Amino acid sequence: MKSSSILRASTRLRLCLPVILALSVLHPFCKAATPPPVPAAFQDLYTQLDGYLTSFNATLNSRWNGSKYPVLYAANSLVANGNAGPQLVNPLDFKEVELELQGFKAMGYQAVMIELPFPMLYEPFFSSQAQYQQYVNFYTQVASTIRGLGMKIVIENDAMWPNGVYSGWSVAPFFATLDWTQYQQARAQAAKTVAQIMQPDYMVLMEEPDTEAMNSGQTEVNTVTGATSMVSQILTSVREAGIPGLKVGAGMGSWYPQHLALTQSLAALPLDFIDIHIYLINNGYLNNALTIASTAAAAGKPIAMTECWLNKIRDSEVGVLDYNEIYARNPFNFWEPLDTNFLKTMKKLGNYTQMYFWSPFSTFNFRGNLPYDSSTENLTPMEIKAMWAPVAGSATQKGDFTPTGVNSYNMLVSPPNTNAPTTPSNLAGGSAEPTTAGVNWSASTDEVGVAGYNVFRNGVQIGTTAGTSYQDSGLTQATTYTYMVSAFDLAGNTSPTVSVSVTTKDVTPPSTPANLVTAVVSTKQIKLTWSPSTDLEAVAGYHVFRGTTPAGLSQVGRTAATTSPSFISYSLTPGTTYYFGVEAEDTSGNVSAMSAVVSAATLAPPKAPRKLVATPLTTKQIGLTWTAGTSGMPITSYDIYRGTSPSSLSKVGATKELSYTNYALTPATTYYYAVQAEDSVGDLSPLSATVSATTP
């Protein structure tokens, strides 16, 4: 081997991305397909690793009586990993966290392991108190979500990666500001804060001292004395937090050269357990795990395993192969049987050594893998990462799992779950666009966990989702679709469906109203009629516009949709020309173009009576005659005005005739008269010319 730091870099796979990485996925209802053949380039490696697992299982079987131990199974959260960087506090990414955690529960995991490396949640590391508070809020929300799922919390507190594919922070300059004393003090303070915020059930204060030394530059931590000293300080600080029921541990990787001495030294501290990581199974490193476990047990300390995964590395490559190259091997789907075998072996190891808990690290392998073919075999590690990442969110959102994920579920859930999830409730839908529709519902429950939901349109399945909403596209506007939703778990149990109908938004306006016709009703009213418009859905009504010029129309009314639409425009000015237009509106609010503009003039009011003549008949009577003036409407009466001067006229009578006799007058008196016509709608003419007559 080269140096321990090179060895550790080649064996540790951390993923710090804002989404779970996935590509090839398997719907849980499908039978696990036969894995692809192992490529020739990896057949020797596959055989070598398979042989190590077979040998180690034989060792376990020879020592283990088969009794089960209540090991707590925890899954590592990749999207909440503190190495991820500033994108952690992007509010849009938290949905990915929720879906990841829900997926763990659906797989049968009882706890979530979150890596919160120093200086995460150490306030002096952040640019401002406000920035620090963002991460406090984020992890408070993460902890609350985990507890809401009924799961326990395991925290691993180590040191951030300063560079490489797993690093999202520029942390090296910060590390460089701390000497060994300051580093230990800062680690202790940060760990206490992590404990206070996350309120975990289990917390690992240090893991992989060789890796921490490489990342932080603090070489002392890579010694038994230095590591033990640091853990002791951190332990005192965390205990001061007073977290109820918290069990605290520390540990190392199974490859650590001084694993025996460090186990003995840590076991002498008042820790609750010794932690272990397993990545390499080459060169007897699996047997080192048994040594660590037996040494801890002899000191009265249980063990736990916050991280484990099978690194695909040959004996000859240990300490030589760059960790990026190992990373680029891990995603390929032909490894799935080997990964499953490794997980089963770790489960057996957990039962045999009576672990508190164990957690597989590379949980992205539960969601998707890449094919190994001409499109991927020559890609660089960064290209592999770039290919893997974009589909991660899709696999998680769809509730898809790889055969490794399904096998992990079957390994953890025993006896098999045969009960279906509850039926989704409160299903509702709507459409805001002509070619899309959305449905949402309240979450189902399951005795293990709901893996996702099947979504059907008009009886045909169109997708799955792990969330409680679904957006459908490629639809036809103004069309009604029936959506059905059912919940499923990873055992293949499916709930009954629930359905809702959704009509896509109509964005096509009604046809333009045609054949607009005016009919003059009176001096103050004009009636409009037109042919009804048509629409993809239904016409809701019509808007009527009016003005005294064609370009000056404004809305004056609205009428409901009928088979014979019409509108009467009231309170018009007699003898005036008006212009009219009509628009149709449908039930979705779309408005048609305006009809052709038409015009009509209201009827004229009566003109003044003509040729008024006053003739004395007796000493007390004067007779009046006149000729009717023109009128747009029929004249229904005439009002008679009289006075003893032209300026003092007042109404003295009315008649329907063209003559009138004024009685009871005073003899030898001059009277002045005028006549006013009134039409059938109450319009009055001007007064006629004033005439006079004198009684004898």
CORPESUL-V530318 format. One record per run of one state. SS is the DSSP state (helix for helix, strand for strand, loop for the rest). FROM is the first residue (numbers start at 0). TO is the last residue. Records with the same first field share a line. If there is no record, write none. Layout:
SS->FROM-TO, FROM-TO
//
This chain:
loop->0-2, 9-22, 24-24, 26-38, 63-70, 76-80, 84-84, 89-89, 106-109, 115-116, 118-121, 125-127, 148-150, 156-157, 159-170, 175-178, 198-200, 204-207, 216-217, 222-222, 240-245, 253-257, 267-271, 278-283, 298-300, 308-313, 317-321, 330-330, 353-355, 360-361, 366-367, 370-379, 389-390, 398-399, 401-401, 412-423, 433-434, 442-450, 457-458, 465-467, 472-478, 488-492, 494-496, 503-512, 520-524, 531-537, 547-552, 560-564, 569-575, 586-589, 591-596, 601-608, 618-619, 627-633, 643-648, 655-657, 662-668, 679-682, 684-689, 694-695
helix->3-8, 39-62, 81-83, 85-88, 90-105, 122-124, 128-147, 171-174, 179-197, 208-215, 218-221, 223-239, 258-266, 284-297, 314-316, 322-329, 332-352, 362-365, 380-388, 391-397, 402-411
strand->23-23, 25-25, 71-75, 110-114, 117-117, 151-155, 158-158, 201-203, 246-252, 272-277, 301-307, 331-331, 356-359, 368-369, 400-400, 424-432, 435-441, 451-456, 459-464, 468-471, 479-487, 493-493, 497-502, 513-519, 525-530, 538-546, 553-559, 565-568, 576-585, 590-590, 597-600, 609-617, 620-626, 634-642, 649-654, 658-661, 669-678, 683-683, 690-693
//
